[in-house]
Amino acid sequence: MTSLLQKKNTLDTKVDGLDSSNLLTQITTNTNDISTLQINKQNTLTAGDNITIVDNVISSSGGGSGTTESVASKVFYAVTSAPVNMGSVTSYISSFDTIVKTNTTLYNFTNNKTVTVLQSGNYKVEFNCSFYNVSYTDRSNLLTSVLINGVSDKTYGGQAACYLRHKDYARNGTTTNSLFFACNANDTIQLQTTMNKASDLGSISNFSSQFEFIRGSNILVTYLD
C-alpha cells in the first residue's frame, strides 16, 4: 500500500512541474498554432448560387445547368429572300442574302456564299436548295453537294438530287441533305449545284440562264463539339 508520505512526494513533484514559466510557454505555443490556422480563413461560410447551408449541412442544386450552352447559340442559319437567276454556268454556288442566326465566335460569312468556321471541331451542315425552271423545255437533274475548302463531297449520300421537267409541267424541285464534317479552324463551307440536262452525259450541263435559285432556300450549320 502506498504510504501517505509517498503520495505527498508525488503530489509535490507534479505541482513543481506546473510553474508559471512552463504554463506560459505552453499557452504561447498553442496561441501561435491557432493564429497560423486562422490566417486567410473566412470567418463565416457564405452560400453561393444553388447552394444552401443549414446548421452543419451544405447542399447544392441545379446540377451545373447554369453553364450549359443551348444548341441555338452554336448555329449559322441563312436564307435567300428573292429568286436569283443562276446564269450561264455549269456549276452554281448557292447565295443567301439574309442571315437569320449566327455566332460570330464560330462563323464568318462572306460574299453571301461562303461560311468560314472559326473553331476546329465537328459540324453538321443541312440545306434546302429550291430551283425553278424558267424556260427549259425538257427534263433535267440538279445535284447539290457541300464544298469544304472548294472540294465537293461526292461520297454516297453526299450529293442530293432533284428532278425537274418541262417548263410547262413540274417546274420546281428541291435538294436537301444533312451531313457531318470534321473541320479545322478557317475551313470554308459552300453549296454547289450542277446539272444534267436530258441530252447530256454527266452533271456538266450549262444552266443557260434558264433556271432560278428561289426564295426560301436555306443553309444551317451547327457546331457539335
VEXDREN-2710 file (C-alpha; in Angstrom, 1 decimal):
% VEXDREN-2710
k/r/px/py/pz
1/MET/0.0/0.0/0.0
2/THR/1.3/3.5/-0.9
3/SER/2.1/5.4/2.2
4/LEU/0.8/8.9/2.8
5/LEU/4.4/10.1/2.6
6/GLN/4.8/8.6/-0.9
7/LYS/1.6/10.3/-2.0
8/LYS/2.7/13.6/-0.7
9/ASN/6.1/13.4/-2.5
10/THR/4.3/12.5/-5.8
11/LEU/1.9/15.4/-5.5
12/ASP/4.8/17.8/-4.7
13/THR/6.6/16.7/-7.9
14/LYS/3.5/17.3/-10.1
15/VAL/2.9/20.8/-8.6
16/ASP/6.6/21.7/-9.1
17/GLY/6.1/20.9/-12.8
18/LEU/3.2/23.4/-13.1
19/ASP/5.3/26.5/-12.5
20/SER/4.2/29.7/-14.3
21/SER/7.1/29.6/-16.9
22/ASN/6.0/26.2/-18.1
23/LEU/2.4/27.2/-18.4
24/LEU/3.2/30.5/-20.2
25/THR/5.4/28.6/-22.7
26/GLN/2.6/26.1/-23.5
27/ILE/0.0/28.9/-23.8
28/THR/2.2/30.8/-26.2
29/THR/2.8/27.7/-28.3
30/ASN/-0.9/27.0/-28.6
31/THR/-1.8/30.6/-29.4
32/ASN/0.8/30.6/-32.3
33/ASP/-0.6/27.4/-33.7
34/ILE/-4.2/28.7/-33.6
35/SER/-3.1/32.1/-35.2
36/THR/-1.4/30.2/-38.1
37/LEU/-4.6/28.2/-38.8
38/GLN/-6.7/31.4/-38.8
39/ILE/-4.6/33.3/-41.4
40/ASN/-6.6/34.0/-44.7
41/LYS/-9.6/32.0/-43.4
42/GLN/-13.2/33.1/-44.0
43/ASN/-14.8/33.9/-40.7
44/THR/-18.3/32.9/-41.9
45/LEU/-19.2/30.4/-44.7
46/THR/-21.4/32.2/-47.2
47/ALA/-23.6/30.2/-49.7
48/GLY/-23.2/31.0/-53.4
49/ASP/-25.6/30.3/-56.3
50/ASN/-27.6/27.0/-56.0
51/ILE/-26.0/26.3/-52.5
52/THR/-27.7/26.2/-49.1
53/ILE/-26.2/25.9/-45.6
54/VAL/-28.4/24.6/-42.8
55/ASP/-26.7/24.1/-39.5
56/ASN/-23.7/21.9/-40.5
57/VAL/-25.2/20.6/-43.7
58/ILE/-24.2/22.1/-47.1
59/SER/-26.4/21.2/-50.1
60/SER/-26.3/22.1/-53.8
61/SER/-28.9/22.1/-56.5
62/GLY/-29.2/22.7/-60.3
63/GLY/-26.6/20.2/-61.5
64/GLY/-24.5/22.8/-63.2
65/SER/-27.3/23.8/-65.6
66/GLY/-26.2/27.4/-65.4
67/THR/-23.2/26.7/-67.7
68/THR/-25.0/24.7/-70.3
69/GLU/-24.9/26.1/-73.9
70/SER/-28.0/25.9/-75.9
71/VAL/-27.9/24.5/-79.5
72/ALA/-29.3/27.8/-80.7
73/SER/-26.0/29.5/-79.6
74/LYS/-24.0/27.2/-81.9
75/VAL/-25.6/27.7/-85.3
76/PHE/-25.3/29.6/-88.5
77/TYR/-28.5/29.9/-90.4
78/ALA/-29.1/32.0/-93.6
79/VAL/-31.8/32.1/-96.3
80/THR/-32.3/33.7/-99.7
81/SER/-35.2/36.2/-99.7
82/ALA/-35.7/36.6/-103.5
83/PRO/-35.2/34.4/-106.6
84/VAL/-31.7/34.6/-108.3
85/ASN/-31.1/33.7/-111.9
86/MET/-28.4/31.1/-111.9
87/GLY/-26.8/32.5/-115.1
88/SER/-25.0/30.7/-117.9
89/VAL/-22.7/28.5/-115.9
90/THR/-22.0/24.8/-115.4
91/SER/-21.9/25.0/-111.6
92/TYR/-23.7/27.4/-109.3
93/ILE/-22.6/28.3/-105.8
94/SER/-25.8/29.0/-103.7
95/SER/-26.2/32.5/-102.3
96/PHE/-28.0/33.6/-99.2
97/ASP/-28.8/37.2/-98.6
98/THR/-30.3/37.1/-95.1
99/ILE/-28.5/35.9/-92.0
100/VAL/-31.2/34.7/-89.6
101/LYS/-28.9/33.4/-86.8
102/THR/-25.2/33.3/-86.3
103/ASN/-22.5/33.1/-83.6
104/THR/-19.7/35.4/-84.7
105/THR/-17.2/33.5/-82.4
106/LEU/-17.8/30.4/-84.5
107/TYR/-18.6/31.7/-88.0
108/ASN/-17.8/34.3/-90.6
109/PHE/-19.9/34.7/-93.7
110/THR/-18.6/36.4/-96.9
111/ASN/-20.0/37.3/-100.3
112/ASN/-23.4/35.8/-99.4
113/LYS/-21.9/32.4/-100.3
114/THR/-19.1/31.3/-98.0
115/VAL/-19.3/30.2/-94.4
116/THR/-15.9/30.1/-92.6
117/VAL/-15.7/28.1/-89.4
118/LEU/-13.5/29.8/-86.8
119/GLN/-13.1/26.9/-84.4
120/SER/-11.9/23.4/-85.1
121/GLY/-14.5/20.7/-84.4
122/ASN/-17.3/18.6/-85.7
123/TYR/-20.1/20.4/-87.7
124/LYS/-23.4/19.4/-89.2
125/VAL/-24.4/21.0/-92.5
126/GLU/-28.0/21.0/-93.5
127/PHE/-29.6/22.6/-96.5
128/ASN/-32.7/23.0/-98.6
129/CYS/-32.0/24.4/-102.1
130/SER/-35.0/25.1/-104.2
131/PHE/-35.0/25.6/-108.0
132/TYR/-37.4/26.8/-110.7
133/ASN/-37.4/26.0/-114.4
134/VAL/-37.9/29.3/-116.1
135/SER/-37.6/28.3/-119.8
136/TYR/-36.0/24.9/-120.4
137/THR/-38.3/22.6/-122.5
138/ASP/-37.1/19.2/-121.4
139/ARG/-36.1/17.2/-118.3
140/SER/-33.1/17.8/-116.0
141/ASN/-31.5/16.6/-112.8
142/LEU/-30.0/19.1/-110.4
143/LEU/-27.4/17.9/-107.9
144/THR/-26.2/19.8/-104.8
145/SER/-23.1/19.0/-102.8
146/VAL/-21.2/20.6/-100.0
147/LEU/-17.8/22.1/-100.8
148/ILE/-15.3/22.1/-98.0
149/ASN/-12.4/24.4/-98.9
150/GLY/-13.6/24.2/-102.5
151/VAL/-13.7/20.4/-102.7
152/SER/-17.0/18.7/-103.4
153/ASP/-18.3/16.0/-101.1
154/LYS/-19.5/13.4/-103.6
155/THR/-19.5/10.4/-101.4
156/TYR/-22.6/8.2/-101.3
157/GLY/-25.2/10.4/-99.8
158/GLY/-23.1/13.5/-100.2
159/GLN/-25.0/14.7/-103.3
160/ALA/-28.7/15.5/-103.1
161/ALA/-30.6/15.5/-106.4
162/CYS/-34.0/16.7/-107.6
163/TYR/-35.8/16.1/-110.9
164/LEU/-37.4/19.0/-113.0
165/ARG/-39.5/18.5/-116.1
166/HIS/-40.5/20.8/-118.9
167/LYS/-41.1/24.4/-118.0
168/ASP/-44.9/23.9/-118.5
169/TYR/-45.1/20.9/-116.1
170/ALA/-43.2/20.1/-113.0
171/ARG/-41.1/23.3/-112.8
172/ASN/-39.9/23.2/-109.1
173/GLY/-37.5/20.9/-107.3
174/THR/-35.6/20.9/-104.1
175/THR/-32.3/19.3/-103.0
176/THR/-32.0/18.6/-99.3
177/ASN/-29.4/16.9/-97.1
178/SER/-27.9/16.7/-93.6
179/LEU/-24.1/15.9/-93.4
180/PHE/-21.3/15.6/-90.9
181/PHE/-17.9/17.2/-91.3
182/ALA/-14.8/17.4/-89.1
183/CYS/-13.4/20.8/-89.8
184/ASN/-10.3/22.8/-88.9
185/ALA/-10.4/26.5/-88.0
186/ASN/-10.8/28.6/-91.1
187/ASP/-12.2/25.8/-93.3
188/THR/-14.8/27.1/-95.7
189/ILE/-18.3/25.7/-96.4
190/GLN/-20.3/26.4/-99.6
191/LEU/-23.1/24.7/-101.5
192/GLN/-22.6/23.8/-105.2
193/THR/-25.2/22.7/-107.7
194/THR/-24.6/21.2/-111.1
195/MET/-27.0/20.0/-113.8
196/ASN/-27.6/17.0/-116.1
197/LYS/-29.9/18.0/-118.9
198/ALA/-31.8/15.4/-120.9
199/SER/-29.3/15.2/-123.8
200/ASP/-26.1/15.5/-121.7
201/LEU/-24.0/12.8/-120.0
202/GLY/-22.9/13.6/-116.5
203/SER/-23.7/16.8/-114.5
204/ILE/-21.9/19.1/-116.8
205/SER/-24.8/20.9/-118.4
206/ASN/-25.0/24.7/-118.7
207/PHE/-27.8/26.4/-116.8
208/SER/-28.1/28.8/-119.8
209/SER/-29.9/31.3/-117.6
210/GLN/-33.0/29.1/-117.8
211/PHE/-33.2/28.3/-114.0
212/GLU/-33.6/30.2/-110.8
213/PHE/-32.4/29.6/-107.2
214/ILE/-35.6/30.5/-105.4
215/ARG/-36.8/32.3/-102.3
216/GLY/-36.8/30.2/-99.1
217/SER/-33.7/28.2/-99.9
218/ASN/-31.5/27.9/-96.8
219/ILE/-28.4/26.6/-95.1
220/LEU/-28.0/25.6/-91.5
221/VAL/-24.5/24.9/-89.9
222/THR/-24.4/23.6/-86.3
223/TYR/-21.2/23.3/-84.2
224/LEU/-21.4/19.9/-82.4
225/ASP/-18.2/19.7/-80.4
END
